[in-house]
Amino acid sequence: MRSEGRIQPITIISPVRPWWATWLKATWPFARGSRLVTRPLVKLGFINFAHWSLFDRVPASARGGGARRLPQPYILFQSNFNGHASLYIDAFSLVVRGRLWLLWAGAYGYPGARPMERFKCFIMKHQVPAQHYWTAYPEASSRMVVSALAAQRELERFARDAAALPAGEFAAAYERFLTDVQEHL
């Protein structure tokens, strides 16, 4: 896995049993819209992008005669994250262990999320080196971006609320605004 820069990409391709692919297709629409599933991932705070998909032919978009059918379906997992890949994998193993099982239990050779070293070996075995990836803010962590957006909203709120204040009250309101933003973001 690459280690230069703040943002790191990872791509994992793992073969799954056909019945597992059917189960994933049936459950992914629920998982995508469920805060129960997504909230722990968002709370991790270092994931910039994560995407899972299934494919059983190459090229995946070609229907009919233009595609080659594969012997089994595959899960394609792609992510960009802040920090070292080993810590990223550890966090997944600790925080979303059950969700990992729901994703990869039907993958050939999936050892479970614990012990972590076996899980890391599974990931490394199925990892494909990233040739290219894109991130909007390569030097900013996802927490920095979220904090900047929250600070922008607070500044806009302050500007609306303070527009009609007399000069003497404005200075005190501005000091409170700065203190609040620094304490809460």
N, C-alpha and C positions, 0 to 999 in steps of 0.2 A: 504494500500500500504506500502511496505517496506521502511524503511528510513535509514538503516545502509549502510555505504560505500558511495562512490562517484557516482557509476553507479546504476541506479534504473531500474527495469523491470516493464512492465505493459502488461497485456493480457486482452483483452476485447472480449467477444463473445456476439453478438447481433443478434436476429432473424430479418430477413427482408422479406418483401413481395416478392413472386415469380417473379412478373414482374420487381421488382427493381434488383433482382439478374441477370436477363437477361440483363438489362440495364448496370449493372456494368461489366458483362462479355464482353459486346460489347465495353465499353469505357476504360477499364483498359489498354489494349495494347497501346492506344494513350497516356494515362496519364503517363504510365511507361517511355515512350520515350520522353516526352515533357518537355523541360526546363521551359515552362510556368507554369507547374504544380509542378515540383520538385524544382525549384530555391528558392521559399520562404521557403521551408522546410530545404534546405541546409543552407540558410542564418541564420536560427534560431541558428545554431551552437552548439546545445547541444544534438542533436539526434545522437546516435551511430548506431542505427539499427532501421528500421521500416519495417514492412511487413503486407500486407493485403491479405487475401485470402477468398474464398467462399467455403462452403461445404454444402451438403444436404443429406449426408449419413455418417454413422459411421461403421467401419472405413472409412475415406474419400477415401482412395486409393483402397478399395475393390470394384470391379465391379461385377455385377451379384449377385449370391446367397449369397456371403459372407458378404454383407453390409446390415445394417438396414436403410431404408429410413426414413428421419426425416419429421415431418409435414410441415416444411418450411425451406428454406435455412438460413444459418447463415453467418455473416461476422466475421472473426477471425482477430483481430488486435493485433500485438505484437510489442513491442518497448523496447529499452534500451536507457536511456537518463541520462544526468547529472543534478543533482539538485533534488529539492523536487517535488513530483508528482503534488501538487497543482499549482505550478508555471508552470509546463509543460502543464497542462490542460489550464491554463489561457492564455499562449502564443499561443496555438493552437486556442483558442477561439478568440483572438484578431487579430492574424496575418493571419490565413488561414481559416477564418470563412466560406467563400464560398466553399472551398474545403471540409470542414467537411460536409456541406450540400450535396455536390455531392457524398459523401461517405455514409452518414447515413440518408438521407432524407426518404428513404424507409424502415428504421428500425422501428419496432413497438415501439412507445413511444418516438421517438426522438423529443426533445423539441426545437432544434435549438441550435446554439452555444452561443446565448445570450438570456436572462441574463446568466452570467457564472455559477451562483449557480445551476440553473436548469440543465445546461450541465454537471456540475460536478456530480450532483446526478445521471444523466443518466449513466455516466461513472462508478461511484461507484457501481451502481446496476448491471452492466454487467461485472464488473471486476472479473477476476478469479485469485486467488493468484498464483504467480509463484512458482513452486516447484524447478525449475532449470532454469538457463540461463547462457550464456557464453559471455564473453567480452574479447577481446585480451589484453586490457590495463586497468585493473580495477581501478587503481589509477590516471588515466589520463583522463582529459576531452577531448571531441572530438576536441575542439579548440587547446588544447595542442598537440594532435597528428598531426593535420593539420599544425600547426606552426613548429613542429619538422621536418616534411617531407619537408616543404618549406626551412627550415634552411639547411637541408641536400643537397637539390638541389643547394642552393646558395654556400655552401662550395665546392661542386664538381665543380661548375662553377669557383669559385675563384681558386681552385687548378689547373685547366686547364690553366686559364689566367695568373696565377702568376708563373707558373713553369719556365718560361724563364726570369723572371725579375732579374736584378742585386740585390745584397743584400740591398743596400741603397733604392732602389725603392720598394722592397718587404715589408720592414717595414711600409712604408707609405701606400701601397696598403692594407696591413693587417689591419691597423688602420681604413681605410675607410670601409673595409669589415665588421669589427666588429660594427662600428657605423651604417652602413646601415642595417645590420641584426637586431640590437637592435631597431632601429627606425621603421622598417617596419614589423616586425613579432610580 
